[in-house]
Amino acid sequence: MPRTKAPRADKVEVVGELQDIFSKSSALFMTEYRGLTVAEISELRKRIRPTGGQYHVVKNKLFRRAMGSEINPELETLLAGPTAIAFATGDSVDTAKILIQFLKEIRKPEIKLKGGYVDGRIYSVDQVTALSKIPPREVVLATAIGTMQAPLTNFAGTLNGILGEFARTLQAAVDKKTAEGA
C-alpha cells in the first residue's frame, strides 16, 4: 500500500491564511512579480494597506487548494506562471487604482497585470483598468444624492412660491376689503 505524505504544517498554515484572506475579499487582482525588488513589493504593500488590501506572492498550487470549489478554468488561466495577488478586502476600486498606478510608476514592462476576479467573475486586464478609473465611492454617493436631491429642492421651491403667492393674494384681498369698509 503506497504511503501518502502528510501535508507540511507550514503549507497547511499558508493555505489556511489564504482561505481566510480570500473569504474576506471582494476582489483579487493577479500580477506578474518576477523583476520586482523586495523594496518595491514592500512599497506596493504599504500603498495598498490603507484601502483594506493586501499583496501576496503565492504558490499557485497552494492558492488552488485555498480556493477549493471556487476555482474554475477561467481563474486557472490567471494562475499561469509566477503569480502575486492583490486581495481587495475593502473597496476593490481603490485597490485596483493603487495597483494600476504602481505598475505604471515602476515602468517595468515584465511586471504586468494578468487580470482580476471580482465578485465571482473574471475580469480582463482592460476591465480591471476600467474599474480603476471609477471615481471614489464617496464621489459616486455624493453625485447620486445630489441627483436625487435636485428634484426635491426644485419641488420645495415651487411649493414655496405657490404658497407665497397665495398668501400675498389673500393679503391683497384682506387689504381691499379693509379699504372698502373704512
TORPABA-180414 format. One record per residue: residue number from 0; residue in three letters; x, y, z of N, C-alpha, C, O, CB in turn. Coordinates in pm, whole numbers. Glycine has a CB too. Layout:
(atom NUM, "Ala", (X, Y, Z), (X, Y, Z), (X, Y, Z), (X, Y, Z), (X, Y, Z)) ...
% end
This chain:
(atom 0, "Met", (85, -116, 0), (0, 0, 0), (90, 124, 0), (177, 138, 86), (-97, -1, 122)) (atom 1, "Pro", (70, 215, -98), (155, 333, -107), (126, 430, 7), (11, 452, 47), (137, 402, -242)) (atom 2, "Arg", (234, 488, 57), (218, 586, 165), (193, 723, 105), (260, 764, 10), (343, 588, 257)) (atom 3, "Thr", (96, 794, 160), (74, 931, 117), (140, 1023, 218), (131, 1002, 339), (-78, 963, 103)) (atom 4, "Lys", (205, 1122, 167), (272, 1216, 254), (171, 1310, 317), (81, 1360, 249), (379, 1296, 177)) (atom 5, "Ala", (187, 1333, 443), (102, 1430, 511), (149, 1569, 472), (270, 1592, 459), (105, 1410, 666)) (atom 6, "Pro", (56, 1662, 454), (98, 1797, 417), (182, 1860, 529), (156, 1839, 648), (-24, 1885, 387)) (atom 7, "Arg", (281, 1936, 488), (367, 2002, 586), (287, 2108, 661), (198, 2172, 604), (489, 2066, 518)) (atom 8, "Ala", (319, 2126, 786), (246, 2219, 872), (250, 2362, 818), (151, 2434, 825), (302, 2216, 1014)) (atom 9, "Asp", (365, 2403, 764), (376, 2540, 713), (286, 2561, 591), (230, 2669, 573), (520, 2572, 677)) (atom 10, "Lys", (273, 2458, 508), (187, 2469, 391), (40, 2471, 432), (-41, 2544, 374), (213, 2352, 293)) (atom 11, "Val", (5, 2391, 531), (-132, 2390, 582), (-167, 2528, 638), (-278, 2578, 619), (-151, 2280, 691)) (atom 12, "Glu", (-71, 2589, 706), (-92, 2722, 763), (-111, 2827, 654), (-198, 2912, 664), (27, 2761, 853)) (atom 13, "Val", (-29, 2819, 549), (-40, 2913, 437), (-176, 2899, 369), (-240, 2999, 338), (73, 2891, 335)) (atom 14, "Val", (-219, 2776, 346), (-350, 2753, 282), (-460, 2811, 371), (-554, 2874, 321), (-374, 2600, 258)) (atom 15, "Gly", (-450, 2791, 500), (-549, 2847, 593), (-553, 2999, 588), (-660, 3059, 588), (-520, 2801, 735)) (atom 16, "Glu", (-435, 3061, 585), (-428, 3208, 577), (-488, 3258, 445), (-562, 3357, 444), (-281, 3256, 589)) (atom 17, "Leu", (-456, 3190, 336), (-511, 3229, 206), (-663, 3214, 204), (-733, 3299, 149), (-448, 3145, 93)) (atom 18, "Gln", (-714, 3105, 263), (-860, 3087, 270), (-925, 3200, 348), (-1031, 3250, 310), (-894, 2952, 334)) (atom 19, "Asp", (-861, 3240, 458), (-915, 3347, 541), (-917, 3478, 465), (-1018, 3549, 465), (-832, 3361, 670)) (atom 20, "Ile", (-807, 3511, 399), (-800, 3637, 323), (-900, 3634, 208), (-969, 3733, 183), (-657, 3660, 269)) (atom 21, "Phe", (-907, 3520, 138), (-999, 3508, 24), (-1144, 3525, 69), (-1222, 3591, 0), (-981, 3371, -45)) (atom 22, "Ser", (-1179, 3467, 184), (-1318, 3476, 231), (-1357, 3620, 265), (-1475, 3655, 261), (-1337, 3387, 354)) (atom 23, "Lys", (-1260, 3704, 297), (-1286, 3845, 331), (-1274, 3938, 211), (-1303, 4057, 223), (-1191, 3890, 440)) (atom 24, "Ser", (-1231, 3886, 97), (-1201, 3970, -20), (-1320, 3982, -114), (-1393, 3886, -138), (-1083, 3913, -95)) (atom 25, "Ser", (-1337, 4104, -166), (-1440, 4126, -268), (-1379, 4112, -407), (-1451, 4094, -506), (-1504, 4265, -251)) (atom 26, "Ala", (-1246, 4120, -415), (-1180, 4111, -545), (-1036, 4064, -528), (-973, 4086, -424), (-1184, 4246, -618)) (atom 27, "Leu", (-985, 4000, -634), (-845, 3959, -641), (-790, 4010, -773), (-856, 4003, -876), (-829, 3802, -629)) (atom 28, "Phe", (-668, 4062, -768), (-602, 4109, -890), (-469, 4038, -901), (-382, 4054, -816), (-583, 4265, -890)) (atom 29, "Met", (-454, 3957, -1006), (-333, 3877, -1025), (-232, 3955, -1108), (-266, 4020, -1207), (-367, 3744, -1093)) (atom 30, "Thr", (-105, 3947, -1065), (2, 4016, -1137), (123, 3924, -1152), (137, 3824, -1082), (43, 4145, -1063)) (atom 31, "Glu", (207, 3960, -1245), (341, 3903, -1251), (419, 3969, -1139), (384, 4080, -1097), (410, 3925, -1393)) (atom 32, "Tyr", (523, 3907, -1089), (603, 3973, -987), (752, 3957, -1010), (832, 4027, -948), (567, 3920, -851)) (atom 33, "Arg", (792, 3865, -1099), (936, 3848, -1125), (991, 3978, -1180), (940, 4031, -1278), (963, 3731, -1224)) (atom 34, "Gly", (1095, 4027, -1116), (1155, 4154, -1157), (1129, 4264, -1055), (1195, 4368, -1057), (1101, 4196, -1292)) (atom 35, "Leu", (1034, 4241, -965), (1011, 4338, -858), (1115, 4315, -748), (1146, 4201, -714), (867, 4326, -800)) (atom 36, "Thr", (1166, 4423, -695), (1260, 4410, -583), (1179, 4397, -454), (1059, 4425, -451), (1358, 4531, -577)) (atom 37, "Val", (1246, 4354, -348), (1179, 4343, -218), (1129, 4480, -175), (1020, 4492, -119), (1276, 4284, -112)) (atom 38, "Ala", (1207, 4585, -202), (1166, 4721, -166), (1040, 4763, -243), (952, 4828, -186), (1281, 4820, -195)) (atom 39, "Glu", (1031, 4725, -370), (913, 4760, -450), (789, 4686, -400), (681, 4744, -392), (936, 4728, -599)) (atom 40, "Ile", (805, 4558, -368), (692, 4481, -314), (648, 4542, -181), (528, 4556, -156), (730, 4331, -296)) (atom 41, "Ser", (743, 4578, -98), (709, 4641, 31), (636, 4773, 11), (540, 4803, 82), (837, 4663, 115)) (atom 42, "Glu", (682, 4852, -86), (617, 4980, -115), (474, 4959, -164), (383, 5032, -123), (697, 5059, -220)) (atom 43, "Leu", (452, 4861, -251), (318, 4832, -300), (229, 4787, -185), (115, 4832, -174), (323, 4723, -410)) (atom 44, "Arg", (279, 4701, -99), (201, 4656, 17), (163, 4775, 105), (51, 4782, 155), (280, 4553, 99)) (atom 45, "Lys", (257, 4866, 125), (233, 4984, 208), (123, 5072, 148), (39, 5126, 220), (363, 5065, 226)) (atom 46, "Arg", (124, 5086, 16), (23, 5169, -52), (-115, 5105, -51), (-216, 5174, -38), (66, 5196, -196)) (atom 47, "Ile", (-119, 4973, -65), (-248, 4903, -72), (-314, 4889, 65), (-437, 4890, 75), (-229, 4765, -134)) (atom 48, "Arg", (-235, 4878, 169), (-287, 4853, 304), (-398, 4950, 347), (-499, 4904, 400), (-174, 4861, 403)) (atom 49, "Pro", (-385, 5082, 326), (-492, 5174, 371), (-627, 5151, 303), (-730, 5193, 356), (-450, 5315, 347)) (atom 50, "Thr", (-628, 5086, 188), (-755, 5058, 118), (-820, 4930, 168), (-928, 4893, 122), (-731, 5048, -33)) (atom 51, "Gly", (-755, 4863, 262), (-805, 4736, 309), (-753, 4622, 223), (-806, 4510, 230), (-957, 4736, 311)) (atom 52, "Gly", (-653, 4648, 143), (-599, 4546, 54), (-471, 4484, 107), (-407, 4536, 198), (-574, 4604, -82)) (atom 53, "Gln", (-435, 4372, 48), (-311, 4301, 81), (-250, 4250, -48), (-321, 4217, -143), (-337, 4183, 182)) (atom 54, "Tyr", (-117, 4244, -52), (-47, 4196, -170), (42, 4080, -127), (129, 4096, -41), (37, 4309, -238)) (atom 55, "His", (20, 3962, -187), (94, 3842, -150), (149, 3772, -274), (79, 3757, -374), (5, 3747, -70)) (atom 56, "Val", (273, 3730, -264), (329, 3638, -363), (285, 3501, -317), (309, 3462, -203), (489, 3650, -375)) (atom 57, "Val", (219, 3426, -406), (162, 3297, -366), (209, 3186, -458), (239, 3207, -576), (10, 3304, -367)) (atom 58, "Lys", (216, 3068, -402), (240, 2950, -486), (104, 2911, -543), (6, 2896, -470), (306, 2830, -404)) (atom 59, "Asn", (100, 2896, -674), (-27, 2867, -741), (-94, 2742, -684), (-216, 2740, -667), (-5, 2850, -890)) (atom 60, "Lys", (-16, 2638, -656), (-72, 2513, -605), (-141, 2535, -471), (-250, 2483, -447), (38, 2407, -592)) (atom 61, "Leu", (-78, 2612, -384), (-137, 2639, -252), (-261, 2728, -266), (-359, 2711, -193), (-35, 2706, -159)) (atom 62, "Phe", (-255, 2822, -359), (-371, 2908, -379), (-489, 2828, -434), (-604, 2850, -396), (-336, 3024, -474)) (atom 63, "Arg", (-461, 2734, -525), (-568, 2649, -577), (-634, 2570, -464), (-756, 2557, -460), (-513, 2551, -685)) (atom 64, "Arg", (-552, 2518, -373), (-608, 2445, -258), (-693, 2537, -172), (-800, 2498, -126), (-495, 2383, -173)) (atom 65, "Ala", (-647, 2658, -151), (-721, 2754, -69), (-854, 2791, -134), (-954, 2810, -64), (-637, 2880, -45)) (atom 66, "Met", (-856, 2801, -266), (-978, 2838, -338), (-1081, 2726, -336), (-1202, 2751, -338), (-946, 2875, -481)) (atom 67, "Gly", (-1034, 2602, -331), (-1125, 2488, -327), (-1220, 2487, -444), (-1177, 2489, -559), (-1203, 2489, -198)) (atom 68, "Ser", (-1352, 2484, -415), (-1453, 2473, -520), (-1472, 2605, -597), (-1536, 2605, -702), (-1586, 2430, -460)) (atom 69, "Glu", (-1418, 2715, -548), (-1430, 2844, -617), (-1347, 2848, -745), (-1376, 2927, -836), (-1387, 2958, -524)) (atom 70, "Ile", (-1246, 2763, -753), (-1156, 2766, -868), (-1233, 2720, -992), (-1310, 2624, -986), (-1032, 2676, -845)) (atom 71, "Asn", (-1212, 2788, -1103), (-1276, 2749, -1228), (-1172, 2764, -1339), (-1068, 2825, -1318), (-1404, 2835, -1258)) (atom 72, "Pro", (-1199, 2710, -1457), (-1099, 2714, -1565), (-1054, 2855, -1602), (-937, 2876, -1635), (-1154, 2646, -1687)) (atom 73, "Glu", (-1146, 2952, -1598), (-1108, 3089, -1632), (-1007, 3143, -1531), (-910, 3208, -1568), (-1232, 3180, -1637)) (atom 74, "Leu", (-1032, 3116, -1404), (-941, 3161, -1299), (-808, 3089, -1309), (-703, 3147, -1281), (-1002, 3140, -1160)) (atom 75, "Glu", (-811, 2964, -1349), (-688, 2885, -1368), (-595, 2953, -1467), (-473, 2949, -1449), (-722, 2743, -1416)) (atom 76, "Thr", (-651, 3015, -1572), (-566, 3080, -1672), (-489, 3198, -1612), (-379, 3229, -1658), (-650, 3128, -1790)) (atom 77, "Leu", (-546, 3263, -1511), (-477, 3376, -1446), (-366, 3328, -1354), (-280, 3407, -1314), (-576, 3460, -1367)) (atom 78, "Leu", (-367, 3199, -1320), (-267, 3145, -1230), (-152, 3078, -1304), (-77, 3000, -1245), (-331, 3046, -1136)) (atom 79, "Ala", (-138, 3107, -1431), (-27, 3050, -1509), (100, 3127, -1477), (102, 3250, -1482), (-57, 3054, -1662)) (atom 80, "Gly", (205, 3056, -1444), (333, 3120, -1414), (336, 3182, -1276), (238, 3174, -1201), (363, 3226, -1517)) (atom 81, "Pro", (449, 3242, -1241), (462, 3303, -1109), (356, 3411, -1088), (334, 3496, -1175), (602, 3363, -1091)) (atom 82, "Thr", (290, 3408, -974), (176, 3496, -950), (185, 3563, -814), (221, 3502, -714), (47, 3418, -962)) (atom 83, "Ala", (150, 3690, -814), (128, 3763, -690), (-16, 3814, -698), (-66, 3846, -805), (232, 3882, -670)) (atom 84, "Ile", (-81, 3821, -583), (-223, 3858, -581), (-244, 3977, -489), (-198, 3979, -375), (-310, 3739, -537)) (atom 85, "Ala", (-317, 4076, -541), (-364, 4187, -459), (-506, 4151, -416), (-596, 4144, -499), (-358, 4326, -536)) (atom 86, "Phe", (-524, 4128, -288), (-655, 4095, -232), (-721, 4226, -190), (-663, 4303, -114), (-644, 3996, -110)) (atom 87, "Ala", (-841, 4253, -239), (-916, 4374, -201), (-1018, 4335, -95), (-1125, 4284, -127), (-986, 4440, -326)) (atom 88, "Thr", (-983, 4360, 31), (-1076, 4330, 139), (-1163, 4451, 169), (-1264, 4439, 239), (-1001, 4285, 264)) (atom 89, "Gly", (-1124, 4568, 118), (-1203, 4689, 132), (-1269, 4719, -1), (-1330, 4632, -62), (-1116, 4809, 180)) (atom 90, "Asp", (-1255, 4843, -46), (-1312, 4886, -173), (-1223, 4836, -287), (-1107, 4875, -297), (-1327, 5041, -178)) (atom 91, "Ser", (-1278, 4751, -372), (-1199, 4691, -480), (-1152, 4797, -581), (-1046, 4780, -642), (-1281, 4585, -552)) (atom 92, "Val", (-1229, 4905, -597), (-1189, 5010, -691), (-1061, 5078, -642), (-969, 5102, -720), (-1303, 5115, -707)) (atom 93, "Asp", (-1055, 5107, -512), (-936, 5172, -456), (-813, 5084, -472), (-705, 5131, -509), (-958, 5206, -308)) (atom 94, "Thr", (-829, 4954, -443), (-716, 4862, -455), (-669, 4853, -599), (-549, 4856, -626), (-753, 4723, -402)) (atom 95, "Ala", (-763, 4842, -693), (-728, 4836, -835), (-657, 4964, -879), (-559, 4960, -953), (-855, 4813, -922)) (atom 96, "Lys", (-707, 5078, -833), (-650, 5207, -869), (-503, 5217, -824), (-417, 5259, -901), (-732, 5322, -807)) (atom 97, "Ile", (-476, 5179, -701), (-340, 5187, -648), (-249, 5088, -720), (-135, 5121, -752), (-340, 5159, -497)) (atom 98, "Leu", (-298, 4967, -745), (-218, 4866, -814), (-182, 4912, -955), (-65, 4904, -994), (-294, 4733, -821)) (atom 99, "Ile", (-278, 4959, -1031), (-253, 5006, -1169), (-155, 5124, -1167), (-63, 5129, -1247), (-387, 5048, -1239)) (atom 100, "Gln", (-177, 5217, -1075), (-88, 5334, -1065), (55, 5290, -1033), (150, 5341, -1093), (-138, 5432, -956)) (atom 101, "Phe", (71, 5196, -941), (203, 5148, -904), (272, 5081, -1022), (390, 5104, -1047), (193, 5051, -786)) (atom 102, "Leu", (198, 4997, -1094), (257, 4928, -1209), (302, 5027, -1318), (401, 5002, -1387), (156, 4829, -1269)) (atom 103, "Lys", (230, 5138, -1332), (272, 5241, -1427), (398, 5311, -1379), (489, 5339, -1457), (159, 5345, -1449)) (atom 104, "Glu", (403, 5340, -1249), (515, 5414, -1192), (648, 5339, -1201), (751, 5400, -1228), (487, 5447, -1048)) (atom 105, "Ile", (645, 5207, -1179), (772, 5133, -1176), (833, 5116, -1314), (953, 5091, -1327), (752, 4998, -1112)) (atom 106, "Arg", (751, 5127, -1417), (799, 5121, -1556), (882, 4997, -1586), (991, 5005, -1643), (880, 5245, -1588)) (atom 107, "Lys", (829, 4884, -1547), (893, 4756, -1578), (791, 4676, -1659), (695, 4623, -1604), (937, 4678, -1446)) (atom 108, "Pro", (813, 4667, -1790), (714, 4601, -1876), (689, 4454, -1842), (583, 4401, -1871), (757, 4611, -2019)) (atom 109, "Glu", (787, 4388, -1780), (767, 4247, -1745), (673, 4229, -1626), (619, 4121, -1605), (900, 4180, -1715)) (atom 110, "Ile", (654, 4335, -1549), (563, 4331, -1435), (429, 4383, -1486), (413, 4502, -1512), (616, 4416, -1312)) (atom 111, "Lys", (335, 4292, -1499), (207, 4335, -1556), (91, 4268, -1485), (105, 4167, -1416), (202, 4304, -1705)) (atom 112, "Leu", (-22, 4327, -1504), (-147, 4275, -1450), (-192, 4159, -1538), (-189, 4169, -1661), (-256, 4387, -1443)) (atom 113, "Lys", (-233, 4049, -1476), (-282, 3934, -1552), (-434, 3941, -1568), (-488, 3898, -1670), (-242, 3803, -1482)) (atom 114, "Gly", (-502, 3994, -1468), (-648, 4001, -1470), (-700, 4007, -1328), (-623, 4022, -1232), (-708, 3881, -1545)) (atom 115, "Gly", (-831, 3994, -1315), (-891, 4002, -1183), (-1004, 3904, -1165), (-1054, 3845, -1261), (-940, 4141, -1157)) (atom 116, "Tyr", (-1043, 3887, -1040), (-1155, 3802, -1002), (-1238, 3886, -907), (-1204, 3901, -790), (-1108, 3664, -936)) (atom 117, "Val", (-1349, 3943, -958), (-1429, 4037, -882), (-1571, 3982, -867), (-1639, 3954, -966), (-1431, 4176, -949)) (atom 118, "Asp", (-1614, 3967, -743), (-1749, 3917, -712), (-1783, 3790, -791), (-1893, 3777, -843), (-1853, 4026, -741)) (atom 119, "Gly", (-1688, 3700, -799), (-1712, 3571, -864), (-1698, 3572, -1015), (-1725, 3470, -1079), (-1847, 3524, -829)) (atom 120, "Arg", (-1657, 3683, -1074), (-1641, 3692, -1219), (-1497, 3725, -1255), (-1430, 3798, -1182), (-1737, 3798, -1278)) (atom 121, "Ile", (-1452, 3672, -1366), (-1317, 3700, -1416), (-1321, 3835, -1489), (-1411, 3860, -1570), (-1266, 3586, -1511)) (atom 122, "Tyr", (-1224, 3920, -1461), (-1210, 4048, -1527), (-1081, 4045, -1609), (-976, 4001, -1561), (-1209, 4166, -1424)) (atom 123, "Ser", (-1090, 4092, -1733), (-971, 4103, -1817), (-888, 4222, -1768), (-932, 4298, -1682), (-1010, 4119, -1968)) (atom 124, "Val", (-769, 4236, -1823), (-683, 4349, -1788), (-755, 4480, -1819), (-751, 4574, -1740), (-547, 4342, -1865)) (atom 125, "Asp", (-822, 4486, -1934), (-895, 4609, -1972), (-1009, 4638, -1874), (-1033, 4754, -1840), (-952, 4596, -2114)) (atom 126, "Gln", (-1078, 4535, -1829), (-1187, 4555, -1734), (-1136, 4602, -1598), (-1197, 4687, -1535), (-1268, 4425, -1718)) (atom 127, "Val", (-1023, 4547, -1553), (-964, 4592, -1427), (-918, 4737, -1441), (-936, 4816, -1349), (-845, 4501, -1386)) (atom 128, "Thr", (-860, 4772, -1555), (-817, 4910, -1579), (-939, 5003, -1577), (-933, 5111, -1520), (-742, 4921, -1714)) (atom 129, "Ala", (-1048, 4961, -1640), (-1171, 5043, -1639), (-1224, 5056, -1496), (-1270, 5163, -1456), (-1279, 4980, -1731)) (atom 130, "Leu", (-1218, 4948, -1420), (-1262, 4950, -1280), (-1181, 5051, -1199), (-1234, 5120, -1113), (-1250, 4810, -1217)) (atom 131, "Ser", (-1052, 5059, -1229), (-965, 5150, -1155), (-994, 5297, -1186), (-951, 5386, -1112), (-820, 5121, -1186)) (atom 132, "Lys", (-1067, 5322, -1293), (-1098, 5460, -1332), (-1231, 5509, -1277), (-1268, 5625, -1297), (-1099, 5472, -1483)) (atom 133, "Ile", (-1303, 5424, -1208), (-1430, 5464, -1147), (-1397, 5564, -1036), (-1303, 5543, -960), (-1510, 5340, -1091)) (atom 134, "Pro", (-1474, 5671, -1025), (-1448, 5767, -918), (-1462, 5701, -780), (-1527, 5597, -767), (-1544, 5888, -928)) (atom 135, "Pro", (-1401, 5761, -679), (-1412, 5704, -544), (-1557, 5692, -499), (-1645, 5765, -545), (-1335, 5791, -444)) (atom 136, "Arg", (-1581, 5599, -410), (-1715, 5568, -361), (-1786, 5693, -309), (-1904, 5713, -336), (-1708, 5462, -250)) (atom 137, "Glu", (-1714, 5777, -235), (-1774, 5897, -178), (-1823, 5992, -286), (-1928, 6054, -272), (-1673, 5968, -88)) (atom 138, "Val", (-1747, 6003, -395), (-1786, 6091, -505), (-1912, 6036, -574), (-2003, 6112, -606), (-1670, 6105, -608)) (atom 139, "Val", (-1916, 5906, -595), (-2033, 5844, -659), (-2157, 5864, -572), (-2264, 5899, -622), (-2009, 5692, -683)) (atom 140, "Leu", (-2142, 5842, -440), (-2256, 5861, -349), (-2301, 6007, -347), (-2421, 6035, -351), (-2219, 5815, -207)) (atom 141, "Ala", (-2206, 6100, -341), (-2241, 6242, -338), (-2314, 6282, -466), (-2410, 6359, -462), (-2115, 6328, -320)) (atom 142, "Thr", (-2267, 6231, -579), (-2332, 6261, -707), (-2474, 6205, -710), (-2567, 6272, -754), (-2251, 6203, -824)) (atom 143, "Ala", (-2490, 6082, -663), (-2622, 6019, -660), (-2718, 6096, -568), (-2833, 6119, -603), (-2612, 5872, -615)) (atom 144, "Ile", (-2669, 6135, -452), (-2753, 6209, -359), (-2789, 6345, -417), (-2904, 6390, -405), (-2682, 6226, -223)) (atom 145, "Gly", (-2692, 6411, -478), (-2720, 6540, -542), (-2823, 6528, -652), (-2909, 6615, -668), (-2592, 6600, -597)) (atom 146, "Thr", (-2814, 6421, -729), (-2909, 6397, -838), (-3049, 6373, -784), (-3147, 6423, -839), (-2864, 6278, -922)) (atom 147, "Met", (-3058, 6297, -675), (-3189, 6271, -615), (-3243, 6394, -542), (-3364, 6414, -535), (-3181, 6152, -518)) (atom 148, "Gln", (-3154, 6475, -488), (-3195, 6590, -408), (-3243, 6706, -496), (-3330, 6782, -454), (-3080, 6636, -321)) (atom 149, "Ala", (-3190, 6721, -614), (-3224, 6834, -701), (-3373, 6843, -730), (-3429, 6952, -713), (-3148, 6823, -831)) (atom 150, "Pro", (-3442, 6736, -772), (-3586, 6749, -796), (-3664, 6786, -670), (-3760, 6863, -676), (-3640, 6618, -853)) (atom 151, "Leu", (-3622, 6732, -556), (-3691, 6765, -431), (-3673, 6912, -396), (-3767, 6978, -351), (-3640, 6677, -317)) (atom 152, "Thr", (-3553, 6963, -416), (-3526, 7105, -390), (-3609, 7193, -483), (-3667, 7292, -439), (-3375, 7136, -407)) (atom 153, "Asn", (-3615, 7156, -609), (-3696, 7232, -705), (-3844, 7228, -667), (-3913, 7330, -675), (-3677, 7177, -848)) (atom 154, "Phe", (-3893, 7112, -627), (-4033, 7096, -588), (-4063, 7182, -465), (-4166, 7248, -459), (-4065, 6948, -559)) (atom 155, "Ala", (-3972, 7179, -367), (-3991, 7260, -246), (-3992, 7408, -282), (-4072, 7485, -228), (-3880, 7231, -142)) (atom 156, "Gly", (-3905, 7450, -373), (-3903, 7590, -417), (-4032, 7628, -487), (-4084, 7737, -465), (-3785, 7615, -510)) (atom 157, "Thr", (-4084, 7540, -569), (-4210, 7565, -639), (-4325, 7577, -540), (-4407, 7668, -550), (-4239, 7452, -741)) (atom 158, "Leu", (-4332, 7484, -444), (-4436, 7490, -342), (-4426, 7619, -261), (-4527, 7683, -232), (-4427, 7368, -248)) (atom 159, "Asn", (-4306, 7656, -226), (-4284, 7778, -151), (-4333, 7899, -230), (-4395, 7990, -174), (-4136, 7794, -115)) (atom 160, "Gly", (-4305, 7900, -360), (-4351, 8010, -445), (-4503, 8015, -454), (-4562, 8123, -448), (-4292, 7997, -584)) (atom 161, "Ile", (-4567, 7900, -468), (-4713, 7893, -477), (-4775, 7939, -346), (-4869, 8019, -346), (-4760, 7748, -510)) (atom 162, "Leu", (-4723, 7889, -234), (-4777, 7929, -104), (-4756, 8078, -80), (-4844, 8145, -26), (-4712, 7847, 8)) (atom 163, "Gly", (-4642, 8130, -118), (-4615, 8274, -103), (-4711, 8357, -186), (-4764, 8457, -138), (-4470, 8306, -143)) (atom 164, "Glu", (-4733, 8315, -310), (-4826, 8386, -399), (-4968, 8382, -342), (-5040, 8481, -348), (-4823, 8325, -541)) (atom 165, "Phe", (-5007, 8267, -288), (-5140, 8252, -228), (-5153, 8345, -107), (-5256, 8411, -90), (-5165, 8105, -186)) (atom 166, "Ala", (-5049, 8351, -23), (-5053, 8438, 94), (-5061, 8585, 52), (-5135, 8662, 114), (-4928, 8415, 183)) (atom 167, "Arg", (-4989, 8625, -52), (-4994, 8764, -98), (-5132, 8797, -157), (-5183, 8907, -139), (-4883, 8789, -204)) (atom 168, "Thr", (-5191, 8700, -227), (-5325, 8720, -283), (-5426, 8738, -171), (-5511, 8827, -178), (-5366, 8601, -373)) (atom 169, "Leu", (-5419, 8654, -68), (-5511, 8666, 46), (-5492, 8801, 116), (-5589, 8867, 152), (-5488, 8551, 147)) (atom 170, "Gln", (-5366, 8840, 133), (-5339, 8968, 199), (-5395, 9083, 116), (-5449, 9179, 171), (-5188, 8987, 222)) (atom 171, "Ala", (-5382, 9074, -18), (-5436, 9179, -104), (-5589, 9186, -91), (-5647, 9295, -88), (-5394, 9154, -251)) (atom 172, "Ala", (-5655, 9070, -85), (-5799, 9065, -68), (-5840, 9127, 65), (-5937, 9203, 71), (-5849, 8920, -77)) (atom 173, "Val", (-5767, 9094, 171), (-5796, 9150, 303), (-5775, 9301, 301), (-5857, 9376, 355), (-5707, 9085, 412)) (atom 174, "Asp", (-5666, 9346, 240), (-5640, 9489, 231), (-5750, 9562, 152), (-5792, 9671, 190), (-5503, 9514, 166)) (atom 175, "Lys", (-5797, 9500, 45), (-5901, 9559, -38), (-6031, 9571, 41), (-6097, 9674, 37), (-5923, 9477, -165)) (atom 176, "Lys", (-6068, 9463, 114), (-6191, 9465, 194), (-6179, 9567, 305), (-6277, 9635, 338), (-6221, 9326, 252)) (atom 177, "Thr", (-6062, 9578, 364), (-6042, 9676, 471), (-6054, 9817, 416), (-6112, 9903, 482), (-5905, 9657, 539)) (atom 178, "Ala", (-6000, 9842, 297), (-6004, 9974, 235), (-6148, 10010, 196), (-6188, 10126, 207), (-5911, 9978, 112)) (atom 179, "Glu", (-6225, 9912, 150), (-6363, 9936, 109), (-6450, 9961, 232), (-6543, 10041, 226), (-6418, 9817, 26)) (atom 180, "Gly", (-6422, 9894, 341), (-6502, 9908, 462), (-6464, 10031, 543), (-6543, 10074, 627), (-6488, 9785, 547)) (atom 181, "Ala", (-6350, 10086, 522), (-6308, 10201, 602), (-6357, 10327, 550), (-6330, 10433, 607), (-6163, 10207, 611)) 
% end
